Amino acid sequence: MPTSPTYPAQVRITEVGLRDGLQSEAAFVPTATKVALLERLMDAGVRHFEATSFVSPRAVPQLRDAAELLATVRRRPGVQLSVLAPNRKGVERALAADADEAVVFLSASETHNRKNLNRSIADSLQDMREIAGVARGAPMRLHGAIACAFGCPFEGDVALDQVEAIARQFAELGFAGLTLGDTTGMATPPLVRATVERLAARVPQLPLALHFHNTRGMGLANVMEGLAVGITRFESALAGTGGCPFAPGATGNVCTEDTVHLMEQLGVQTGIDLDALCEAARELERVLGRTLPGQVMRAGPRLRRYAAEAQAAAVG
């Protein structure tokens, strides 16, 4: 008989809803509302955030208040506020705003990299070297991210050799870790296993995180496969919001409260209060004024009970 997988005892979940979750929203969410959501998530036990992005406000107007958000939010011990920064200017702004960490990214796909960053991969790698020089000696950490690590909507499959080559560049420049991004939900469990095992064996000095989108309903299956191969860092978005605005067919991220519920059912600790997280998700739904994809926020945990007398009975 096949043996059951062994899962880690504890994982770290990075909440990306305030960045990836909101970046495509057309109506600007006021800074005070973002700060209130961020602090509510801290109260729920979330300790790692990708809180905003220092990108061009022309490209992503929703995040034009990045510096104001970091200046306004009440910092707490043990809470890490990361920001996305696609280039040297973004990293310099992140340094000036006292971000704890800057996430520097490029795509494993040449076509997507040009659509997303208006740069070739070679140019982005050169930018990354300059960024490493700018941040050297600063208290802010650098974390790498590879978009389209499991496939590209323009090019199809992405070669593992390409993903590994980019990962090696991040490792050689002293980045603290690397996120593999499933930008348009093209990952599958076998591909997750193959990619993680390849990088863990060949670039072992670079801790890996996984960032899945639920475009094809495979998000939590991929999370479970990541757990099974030893990953302890995952990224997700409150209420399942988000999606890359520069990739066709992209839909929401794996949902944070659904991920936390899964972890609880597997006996994996997150340190996050699921009930408080679901209430934060419902608040985000109220803020955005529409139904969001999260499921546990509506159904509740598996063993939630209801009063039988309050439910209608079958007739006949």
ABEGO torsion letter per residue (X at the ends): XBBBBBBBABBBBBBAAAAAAAAABABBBBAAAAAAAAAAAAAAGBABBBABBBBBAAABAAAAAAAAAAAABBBBBGBBBBBBBABAAAAAAAAAAGBABBBBBBBABAAAAAAAAGBBAAAAAAAAAAAAAAABGBABBBBBBBBGAAEBAAAEBBBAAAAAAAAAAAAAAGBABBBBBBAAGABBAAAAAAAAAAAAAABAABBBBBBBBAAAGAAAAAAAAAAAAGBABBBBBBGGBEEBAABBGBBBBBBAAAAAAAAAAAGBBAGBBAAAAAAAAAAAAAAAGBBBABAAAAAEBAABBBBAAABBBBBX
